[in-house]
Amino acid sequence: MKKGLILAIAMLFGAFQLSAQKVGYINTEKILSVMPEYKSAQTQLENLGNQYREKIEAEYSKIEVMYNNYQQVKGGLSSQARQQRENEIISREQTVKELQKSYFGQDGIMQKKSQELMDPIKARVDTAVKKIAENGDFMIIFDLSVMQGIAYSRPADDLSGLVIKALGY
């Protein structure tokens, strides 16, 4: 009986403790959309990505031309010459795939450039969020832009405006 009473009091105390904690949310996309340096970084990344895509497409066009030329003349080639041409086409295609991976792969140039440009921006946002969390005594701040399944969020708990203000925008 005593254990049950102590457990009930502990649970009641815990419920009061939880109700005193503050929770808020932000929308990182909303915050980033007002930051000129983010827009600039996005533009730089898009331009660089387009340049690399154009290079890859040009290389694939060359391979297509090689293949079409091969198809036209393969009937008149010896089996050794056919094999050599096929190997050239396959080799060129593998080289382009490796180039594409070096540009767009997990550790590629685009990934590194994105980190180089975006990490300082994200760090500024994180610093502003932490400052608001500490000053406002928030227990948890959720980011709606990365959370799926949020059915409702009370506008009064949106701290995005405070973060934007803390960033100076």
C-alpha positions as CSV (number, residue, x, y, z in Angstrom):
1,M,0.0,0.0,0.0
2,K,2.8,2.4,0.9
3,K,4.7,1.6,-2.3
4,G,1.5,2.3,-4.3
5,L,1.0,5.6,-2.6
6,I,4.6,6.6,-3.1
7,L,4.4,5.6,-6.8
8,A,1.2,7.6,-7.3
9,I,2.8,10.7,-5.6
10,A,5.9,10.3,-7.8
11,M,3.8,10.1,-10.9
12,L,1.8,13.1,-9.9
13,F,4.9,15.1,-9.2
14,G,6.4,14.0,-12.6
15,A,3.2,15.1,-14.4
16,F,3.5,18.6,-12.7
17,Q,7.2,18.7,-13.7
18,L,6.3,17.9,-17.4
19,S,3.6,20.4,-17.6
20,A,6.0,23.2,-16.5
21,Q,8.4,22.4,-19.4
22,K,8.1,24.6,-22.5
23,V,8.1,23.1,-26.0
24,G,8.3,25.0,-29.3
25,Y,9.0,24.5,-32.9
26,I,10.7,26.1,-35.8
27,N,10.6,25.8,-39.6
28,T,14.1,25.8,-40.9
29,E,12.9,26.2,-44.5
30,K,11.1,29.4,-43.5
31,I,14.2,30.7,-41.6
32,L,16.6,29.9,-44.5
33,S,14.3,31.5,-47.1
34,V,14.9,34.9,-45.6
35,M,18.7,34.6,-45.4
36,P,20.5,36.1,-48.4
37,E,23.6,34.0,-47.9
38,Y,21.5,30.9,-48.1
39,K,19.9,32.1,-51.4
40,S,23.3,32.9,-52.7
41,A,24.7,29.5,-51.7
42,Q,21.7,27.8,-53.4
43,T,22.4,29.7,-56.6
44,Q,26.1,28.8,-56.5
45,L,25.3,25.2,-56.0
46,E,22.6,25.2,-58.8
47,N,25.0,26.8,-61.2
48,L,27.9,24.4,-60.4
49,G,25.5,21.5,-60.6
50,N,24.3,22.6,-64.0
51,Q,27.9,23.0,-65.3
52,Y,28.7,19.4,-64.2
53,R,25.4,18.1,-65.7
54,E,26.2,19.7,-69.0
55,K,29.7,18.2,-69.0
56,I,28.2,14.7,-68.3
57,E,25.5,15.1,-70.9
58,A,28.1,16.2,-73.5
59,E,30.2,13.1,-72.7
60,Y,27.2,10.9,-73.0
61,S,26.4,12.5,-76.4
62,K,29.9,11.7,-77.6
63,I,29.4,8.1,-76.5
64,E,26.1,8.0,-78.4
65,V,27.8,9.3,-81.5
66,M,30.6,6.7,-81.1
67,Y,28.0,3.9,-80.7
68,N,25.9,5.1,-83.7
69,N,29.0,5.2,-85.9
70,Y,30.0,1.7,-84.7
71,Q,26.5,0.4,-85.5
72,Q,26.8,1.7,-89.1
73,V,30.2,0.2,-89.8
74,K,30.2,-2.9,-87.6
75,G,29.2,-5.2,-90.4
76,G,32.4,-4.4,-92.3
77,L,34.7,-4.8,-89.4
78,S,36.6,-7.8,-88.4
79,S,35.6,-9.5,-85.1
80,Q,38.8,-8.1,-83.5
81,A,38.0,-4.5,-84.7
82,R,34.4,-4.9,-83.5
83,Q,35.6,-6.0,-80.1
84,Q,38.1,-3.1,-79.9
85,R,35.4,-0.5,-80.7
86,E,33.0,-2.1,-78.2
87,N,35.7,-2.0,-75.6
88,E,36.4,1.7,-76.4
89,I,32.7,2.5,-76.0
90,I,32.3,0.6,-72.8
91,S,35.5,2.1,-71.4
92,R,34.4,5.6,-72.3
93,E,31.0,5.0,-70.6
94,Q,32.7,3.8,-67.4
95,T,34.9,6.8,-67.4
96,V,31.9,9.1,-67.7
97,K,30.1,7.2,-64.9
98,E,33.2,7.7,-62.7
99,L,33.3,11.4,-63.5
100,Q,29.6,11.6,-62.7
101,K,30.2,9.9,-59.4
102,S,33.1,12.3,-58.6
103,Y,30.8,15.2,-59.2
104,F,27.5,14.0,-57.7
105,G,28.5,11.0,-55.6
106,Q,28.3,10.8,-51.8
107,D,31.8,12.2,-51.4
108,G,31.7,14.1,-54.6
109,I,32.6,17.7,-55.4
110,M,28.9,18.8,-55.1
111,Q,28.6,17.3,-51.7
112,K,31.8,18.9,-50.5
113,K,30.8,22.3,-51.9
114,S,27.4,22.0,-50.4
115,Q,28.9,21.4,-47.0
116,E,31.4,24.2,-47.5
117,L,28.6,26.7,-48.3
118,M,25.8,25.4,-46.1
119,D,27.5,24.4,-42.9
120,P,28.3,27.9,-41.7
121,I,24.7,29.0,-42.4
122,K,23.3,26.0,-40.6
123,A,25.7,26.7,-37.7
124,R,24.4,30.3,-37.4
125,V,20.8,29.0,-37.3
126,D,21.7,26.3,-34.7
127,T,23.4,28.9,-32.5
128,A,20.3,31.2,-32.7
129,V,18.0,28.3,-31.9
130,K,20.1,27.3,-28.9
131,K,20.2,30.9,-27.7
132,I,16.4,31.1,-27.9
133,A,16.0,27.7,-26.2
134,E,18.2,28.7,-23.3
135,N,16.8,32.2,-22.9
136,G,13.2,31.0,-23.2
137,D,13.8,27.9,-21.0
138,F,12.5,25.6,-23.7
139,M,12.9,21.9,-23.0
140,I,12.5,20.9,-26.7
141,I,12.3,22.7,-30.0
142,F,11.2,20.7,-33.0
143,D,12.0,21.4,-36.6
144,L,8.8,21.0,-38.7
145,S,10.7,21.1,-42.0
146,V,12.3,17.7,-41.2
147,M,9.5,16.1,-39.2
148,Q,6.8,14.2,-41.1
149,G,3.4,13.4,-39.7
150,I,2.8,16.7,-37.8
151,A,-0.9,17.0,-37.9
152,Y,-1.2,20.3,-36.0
153,S,1.1,22.9,-34.6
154,R,-0.1,25.9,-32.7
155,P,1.1,29.1,-34.3
156,A,1.9,30.6,-30.9
157,D,4.6,28.0,-30.4
158,D,6.3,28.8,-33.7
159,L,9.7,30.2,-32.8
160,S,10.8,30.7,-36.4
161,G,10.2,34.5,-36.2
162,L,12.4,34.7,-33.1
163,V,15.2,32.8,-34.8
164,I,15.0,35.1,-37.8
165,K,15.1,38.1,-35.6
166,A,18.1,36.7,-33.6
167,L,19.9,36.2,-37.0
168,G,19.3,39.9,-37.7
169,Y,16.7,39.6,-40.5
